[in-house]
Amino acid sequence: MEKKVYGIVLILLLFLIQSCTWMEFESTQIVVQSDTIQLEWDPPEVKNFDEGFIILYYRVYYRIHEMENWVLLDIIPAQDHPKYKIHHSELGNGSYDFAVRAVSAKSSYSSLHSSLDLTADPLGGWYVVWFRF
């Protein structure tokens, strides 16, 4: 009898796995021809960090789209509504991903939140294709 129960459970699990729909999101390409772009983000939720976590500053990063290594672009003081303006002369023409990391008074830091994260807006993330003539 036990073998039948396990067999039924196994068949049910296989059915559930086969009937699952996996959602895939494609990153949104944003074409920019202006001289500047402005990044804006929500501060990380304090509950995700150690008690007493107070954000002192943000580290802003970029990388060539889909490359591995992030490059520090700037360090900016913490704000209630953080934002950062980038001038075309800093990066030039190309495709770029961006990321931010919050750093606390205790020198602890948040995980890197990139423009390609599924939680980015628009859903599924985004990257910039920047061309100026």
Summary of the structure (lengths in Angstrom):
residues: 133
radius of gyration: 21.1
end to end distance: 75.4
largest distance: 75.4
contacts: 305
relative contact order: 0.24
helix: 19%
strand: 38%
